């Protein structure tokens, strides 16, 4: 039950408020009954006090707001795009934090292997919130797990088993990815392959304009308890802040321009360093380009960025998969978690898993005698 994931202070306050509302209603009803029971022969039959109706109206309004808050606390289990609400924070506490392994990642394996196996092909999928599966309740519904199932179902007798490990984390960008790969290789991890799930906003770390835009969206955190310690009211405040920020923040045009300017040079340097490190340790690097899902179509403004990434991978002999044309064809099927979170939903993860298995990892599983 979702209420079990609320703080004890919150539950205590909600219980006290419920007791107050119930006591208030009982007092008003007793008052009405007492007036109605006055004898008909009374010289002046008492009418309801003039203040009772407005008082009942206030009680009704507060009760409706209380039920909305309680409903959010009991039944709404989802995320927002920036993980800025109480509802989203609770989703992470419920579906992510309890399932982190000894390496700190949301993965069903207790730890990650350091050495390649003779009968298994180990694949590390690294990425941001799209990879960790923001908004996806069950890990088995993510494209990493789905891809593994598809590949192993194709295995013939004598083929190696494919094991895919998920190294996704919320908010990571390309320079962080480079550091994670470098640290993993330095610590002796030797997967057979690393698949970098590149999201188009991974360039943010090299462009202060986009970082500034995000800060505008995330700034002015509320301090009043009604906006910070609730679920419904906190969500309404978040929507209002998003609406206000949308009037002043020009995030996506800046981000699209980043691929025509100096930040793109920084991305290339990080990818070159990542590729060189993988080559040095005999680990193959492959890439997947994930588009923004909320504005796919003829006017998609990042198509040039996808071409640049594909050309870069071609020049560096990095095998890659661009998901934009695949997902654009399915854009009307509903691919996002919700109206307020444009991360991929379960349907989109399934489509991505099919594409990765068919178009990027189609050479797996490998025969057990290969690369031993």
C-alpha positions as CSV (number, residue, x, y, z in Angstrom):
1,X,0.0,0.0,0.0
2,X,1.4,3.4,-1.0
3,X,0.6,5.0,2.4
4,X,3.2,2.7,3.9
5,X,5.8,4.7,1.9
6,X,4.7,8.0,3.4
7,X,6.5,9.4,6.4
8,X,5.1,8.8,9.9
9,X,4.8,12.5,10.4
10,X,2.6,12.8,7.2
11,X,0.4,9.9,8.3
12,X,0.0,11.4,11.8
13,X,-1.0,14.8,10.4
14,X,-3.5,13.2,8.0
15,X,-5.0,11.2,10.9
16,X,-5.4,14.3,13.0
17,X,-7.0,16.2,10.1
18,X,-9.4,13.4,9.5
19,X,-10.4,13.4,13.2
20,X,-10.9,17.2,13.0
21,X,-13.1,17.0,9.9
22,X,-15.2,14.1,11.4
23,X,-15.6,15.9,14.7
24,X,-16.5,19.1,12.9
25,X,-19.2,17.3,10.8
26,X,-20.6,15.6,13.9
27,X,-20.9,18.9,15.7
28,X,-22.8,20.5,12.8
29,X,-25.1,17.6,12.4
30,X,-25.9,17.5,16.1
31,X,-26.6,21.2,16.0
32,X,-29.0,20.8,13.0
33,X,-30.8,17.8,14.7
34,X,-31.2,19.7,17.9
35,X,-32.8,22.7,16.1
36,X,-35.1,20.4,14.0
37,X,-36.4,18.6,17.2
38,X,-37.7,21.7,18.8
39,X,-41.5,21.4,19.5
40,X,-43.8,22.7,16.8
41,X,-45.7,24.7,19.4
42,X,-42.8,26.9,20.1
43,X,-43.6,30.6,19.9
44,X,-40.7,31.3,17.6
45,X,-39.4,28.3,15.9
46,X,-35.7,28.5,15.7
47,X,-34.2,28.6,12.2
48,X,-30.7,27.4,11.3
49,X,-28.1,30.0,12.3
50,X,-27.0,32.1,9.4
51,X,-23.4,31.1,9.9
52,X,-24.1,27.4,9.7
53,X,-24.4,27.2,5.9
54,X,-21.1,29.0,5.2
55,X,-19.5,26.9,7.9
56,X,-20.8,23.7,6.1
57,X,-19.5,25.1,2.8
58,X,-16.1,25.6,4.2
59,X,-16.1,22.1,5.7
60,X,-17.1,20.7,2.3
61,X,-14.3,22.5,0.5
62,X,-11.7,21.4,3.0
63,X,-13.0,17.8,2.9
64,X,-12.7,17.7,-0.9
65,X,-9.2,19.0,-0.7
66,X,-8.4,16.5,2.0
67,X,-9.8,13.6,-0.2
68,X,-7.8,14.8,-3.2
69,X,-4.6,14.8,-1.1
70,X,-5.4,11.4,0.4
71,X,-6.2,10.0,-3.0
72,X,-2.8,11.2,-4.4
73,X,-1.1,9.7,-1.3
74,X,-2.9,6.4,-1.7
75,X,-3.1,5.8,-5.4
76,X,-0.8,7.9,-7.5
77,X,2.5,6.1,-8.1
78,X,4.3,7.8,-11.0
79,X,7.1,10.1,-11.9
80,X,7.6,13.6,-13.3
81,X,10.2,14.5,-15.9
82,X,12.6,16.2,-13.4
83,X,11.8,14.0,-10.4
84,X,10.8,17.3,-8.6
85,X,7.6,16.2,-6.8
86,X,6.8,14.2,-3.7
87,X,5.0,11.6,-5.8
88,X,8.1,11.1,-8.0
89,X,10.5,11.0,-5.0
90,X,8.3,8.3,-3.4
91,X,8.3,6.3,-6.7
92,X,12.1,6.3,-6.6
93,X,12.1,5.2,-2.9
94,X,9.7,2.4,-3.8
95,X,10.9,1.1,-7.1
96,X,14.6,2.1,-7.4
97,X,16.4,2.5,-4.1
98,X,15.4,-1.0,-2.6
99,X,16.7,-2.7,-5.8
100,X,20.2,-1.2,-6.0
101,X,22.9,-3.9,-6.0
102,X,26.3,-3.9,-4.3
103,X,27.6,-1.7,-7.1
104,X,24.9,0.9,-6.5
105,X,22.9,0.3,-9.7
106,X,19.3,-0.7,-10.2
107,X,20.0,-4.1,-11.5
108,X,18.8,-7.6,-10.7
109,X,22.3,-9.0,-10.4
110,X,24.0,-8.7,-7.0
111,X,27.2,-7.5,-8.6
112,X,28.9,-7.1,-11.9
113,X,31.5,-9.6,-13.2
114,X,35.0,-8.5,-13.7
115,X,36.3,-11.1,-16.1
116,X,34.7,-12.4,-19.3
117,X,33.1,-15.9,-19.0
118,X,33.8,-18.9,-21.2
119,X,30.1,-19.6,-21.6
120,X,28.6,-16.1,-21.3
121,X,28.8,-12.8,-23.2
122,X,28.6,-10.0,-20.7
123,X,27.1,-6.7,-21.9
124,X,27.1,-3.5,-19.9
125,X,24.4,-1.0,-20.9
126,X,25.2,2.5,-19.6
127,X,23.0,5.5,-19.7
128,X,20.9,8.0,-17.9
129,X,17.3,7.9,-16.6
130,X,16.1,6.4,-19.9
131,X,18.4,3.4,-19.2
132,X,17.7,3.1,-15.4
133,X,14.0,3.0,-16.4
134,X,12.4,6.1,-14.8
135,X,8.7,5.4,-14.6
136,X,9.1,1.7,-15.2
137,X,7.9,-0.1,-12.1
138,X,9.3,-3.6,-12.9
139,X,12.9,-4.0,-13.9
140,X,12.0,-6.9,-16.2
141,X,10.0,-4.4,-18.4
142,X,13.1,-2.3,-19.3
143,X,14.8,-2.7,-22.6
144,X,17.9,-4.1,-21.0
145,X,16.2,-7.1,-19.5
146,X,13.9,-7.5,-22.5
147,X,16.8,-7.5,-24.9
148,X,18.5,-10.2,-22.9
149,X,15.4,-12.4,-23.1
150,X,15.1,-11.9,-26.8
151,X,18.7,-12.8,-27.5
152,X,18.8,-15.9,-25.3
153,X,15.6,-17.1,-26.8
154,X,17.4,-17.1,-30.1
155,X,20.3,-19.2,-28.8
156,X,21.2,-22.5,-30.5
157,X,22.8,-25.4,-28.7
158,X,26.4,-24.5,-28.0
159,X,25.8,-20.7,-28.0
160,X,27.0,-18.5,-25.2
161,X,24.4,-17.1,-22.8
162,X,24.0,-13.3,-23.1
163,X,23.8,-11.4,-19.8
164,X,23.0,-7.7,-19.9
165,X,23.8,-5.5,-16.9
166,X,22.1,-2.1,-16.4
167,X,24.4,0.7,-15.4
168,X,21.9,3.5,-15.7
169,X,21.6,6.5,-13.4
170,X,19.4,9.6,-13.3
171,X,21.0,12.8,-14.6
172,X,24.2,11.4,-16.1
173,X,25.6,13.2,-19.1
174,X,28.4,12.2,-21.6
175,X,31.4,13.4,-19.5
176,X,30.1,11.5,-16.5
177,X,29.6,8.4,-18.7
178,X,33.2,8.7,-19.9
179,X,34.3,8.8,-16.2
180,X,32.2,5.8,-15.2
181,X,33.6,3.7,-18.1
182,X,37.1,4.8,-17.4
183,X,36.7,4.0,-13.6
184,X,35.1,0.6,-14.4
185,X,38.0,-0.4,-16.7
186,X,40.6,0.8,-14.2
187,X,39.0,-1.3,-11.5
188,X,39.3,-4.4,-13.6
189,X,35.8,-4.8,-15.1
190,X,36.1,-6.5,-18.5
191,X,32.7,-6.9,-20.1
192,X,32.7,-8.2,-23.6
193,X,30.8,-5.1,-24.8
194,X,29.6,-1.8,-23.5
195,X,26.5,-0.3,-25.1
196,X,26.1,3.4,-24.4
197,X,22.5,4.5,-24.6
198,X,23.0,8.1,-25.6
199,X,20.2,10.5,-24.9
200,X,20.2,13.8,-26.9
201,X,20.5,15.8,-23.7
202,X,23.7,14.1,-22.7
203,X,25.5,17.1,-24.2
204,X,24.3,19.3,-21.3
205,X,27.5,19.0,-19.3
206,X,29.3,20.9,-22.1
207,X,26.8,23.7,-22.5
208,X,26.3,26.1,-19.6
209,X,23.2,27.5,-21.3
210,X,21.2,24.3,-21.0
211,X,22.4,23.8,-17.4
212,X,21.2,27.3,-16.7
213,X,17.8,26.5,-18.2
214,X,17.5,23.4,-16.1
215,X,18.3,25.4,-13.0
216,X,15.6,27.9,-13.8
217,X,13.1,25.0,-14.0
218,X,14.3,23.5,-10.7
219,X,14.9,26.8,-8.8
220,X,12.6,28.5,-6.3
221,X,11.9,25.3,-4.5
222,X,8.9,25.9,-2.2
223,X,9.4,26.3,1.5
224,X,5.8,26.4,2.7
225,X,4.9,23.0,4.2
226,X,1.7,22.8,2.2
227,X,3.8,22.7,-1.0
228,X,6.7,20.6,0.3
229,X,5.2,17.9,2.5
230,X,2.1,16.9,0.6
231,X,1.4,15.0,-2.5
232,X,-1.6,16.6,-4.3
233,X,-0.7,20.2,-3.4
234,X,3.0,19.6,-4.1
235,X,2.1,18.2,-7.6
236,X,-0.1,21.2,-8.3
237,X,2.7,23.5,-7.3
238,X,5.1,21.6,-9.6
239,X,2.7,22.0,-12.6
240,X,2.3,25.7,-11.9
241,X,6.1,26.1,-11.7
242,X,6.5,24.3,-15.0
243,X,4.0,26.6,-16.6
244,X,5.7,29.7,-15.3
245,X,9.2,28.4,-16.4
246,X,7.9,27.5,-19.9
247,X,7.3,31.2,-20.4
248,X,10.9,32.2,-19.8
249,X,13.0,29.0,-20.4
250,X,14.1,28.3,-24.0
251,X,15.7,24.9,-23.2
252,X,15.2,22.9,-26.4
253,X,16.4,25.4,-29.0
254,X,19.6,25.9,-26.9
255,X,20.1,22.2,-26.7
256,X,19.6,21.8,-30.5
257,X,22.1,24.6,-31.1
258,X,24.6,22.9,-28.9
259,X,25.2,20.3,-31.6
260,X,26.2,23.1,-34.0
261,X,28.6,24.8,-31.6
262,X,31.5,24.1,-29.2
263,X,29.7,21.7,-26.9
264,X,29.6,19.2,-29.8
265,X,33.4,19.2,-29.8
266,X,33.3,18.3,-26.1
267,X,31.0,15.4,-26.7
268,X,33.3,14.1,-29.4
269,X,36.3,14.3,-27.1
270,X,34.4,12.3,-24.4
271,X,33.3,9.7,-26.9
272,X,36.8,9.4,-28.3
273,X,38.2,8.9,-24.9
274,X,35.6,6.3,-24.0
275,X,36.2,4.4,-27.3
276,X,40.0,4.5,-26.8
277,X,39.7,3.2,-23.3
278,X,37.5,0.3,-24.4
279,X,39.8,-0.6,-27.3
280,X,42.8,-0.5,-24.9
281,X,41.1,-3.2,-22.8
282,X,39.7,-5.2,-25.7
283,X,36.1,-4.2,-24.9
284,X,33.8,-3.3,-27.8
285,X,31.8,-0.1,-27.6
286,X,28.5,0.2,-29.4
287,X,26.0,3.1,-29.2
288,X,22.2,3.7,-29.2
289,X,20.8,7.2,-29.9
290,X,17.5,7.8,-28.0
291,X,15.4,10.7,-29.3
292,X,13.2,13.1,-27.4
293,X,9.8,11.3,-27.4
294,X,7.5,14.3,-26.9
295,X,8.1,16.1,-30.2
296,X,8.8,13.3,-32.7
297,X,7.6,14.0,-36.2
298,X,8.2,16.1,-39.3
299,X,9.4,19.0,-37.2
300,X,11.7,17.1,-34.9
301,X,14.5,19.7,-34.3
302,X,17.2,17.2,-33.3
303,X,17.4,15.3,-36.5
304,X,20.7,17.0,-37.4
305,X,22.2,15.9,-34.1
306,X,21.3,12.2,-34.8
307,X,23.1,12.5,-38.2
308,X,26.1,14.0,-36.5
309,X,26.3,11.2,-34.0
310,X,25.8,8.5,-36.7
311,X,28.6,10.1,-38.8
312,X,30.9,10.2,-35.8
313,X,30.3,6.6,-35.1
314,X,30.9,5.7,-38.7
315,X,34.2,7.6,-38.8
316,X,35.3,5.8,-35.6
317,X,34.0,2.4,-36.6
318,X,31.6,2.3,-33.7
319,X,28.5,0.2,-34.4
320,X,25.4,2.3,-33.6
321,X,21.6,2.3,-33.8
322,X,19.5,5.4,-34.2
323,X,16.1,4.9,-32.6
324,X,14.6,8.1,-34.1
325,X,13.2,6.8,-37.3
326,X,11.9,3.6,-35.6
327,X,10.1,5.5,-32.8
328,X,8.8,8.2,-35.1
329,X,6.9,5.6,-37.0
330,X,5.2,4.6,-33.8
331,X,4.8,8.0,-32.2
332,X,1.0,7.8,-32.1
333,X,1.0,4.6,-30.0
334,X,1.7,6.5,-26.7
335,X,5.4,6.0,-25.9
336,X,5.9,8.1,-22.8
337,X,5.3,7.4,-19.1
338,X,2.7,10.2,-18.8
339,X,1.8,13.7,-20.0
340,X,4.1,15.0,-17.3
341,X,7.0,12.6,-17.9
342,X,8.4,12.1,-21.4
343,X,10.5,9.1,-20.4
344,X,9.8,5.9,-22.3
345,X,7.0,3.7,-21.0
346,X,6.8,-0.1,-21.1
347,X,5.5,-0.1,-24.7
348,X,8.4,2.0,-25.8
349,X,10.9,-0.1,-23.9
350,X,9.5,-3.2,-25.7
351,X,10.0,-1.5,-29.1
352,X,13.5,-0.4,-28.2
353,X,14.4,-4.0,-27.0
354,X,13.3,-5.4,-30.4
355,X,15.3,-2.8,-32.3
356,X,18.4,-3.4,-30.2
357,X,18.2,-7.1,-30.6
358,X,17.5,-7.0,-34.3
359,X,19.6,-4.1,-35.5
360,X,22.5,-3.7,-33.0
361,X,23.1,-7.0,-31.2
362,X,22.0,-9.2,-34.0
363,X,25.4,-11.0,-33.9
364,X,24.6,-12.4,-30.4
365,X,24.5,-14.9,-29.0
366,X,28.1,-16.0,-30.0
367,X,29.1,-19.6,-30.4
368,X,30.8,-20.9,-27.2
369,X,34.0,-21.6,-29.0
370,X,34.4,-17.9,-30.2
371,X,36.6,-15.5,-28.3
372,X,37.5,-17.9,-25.6
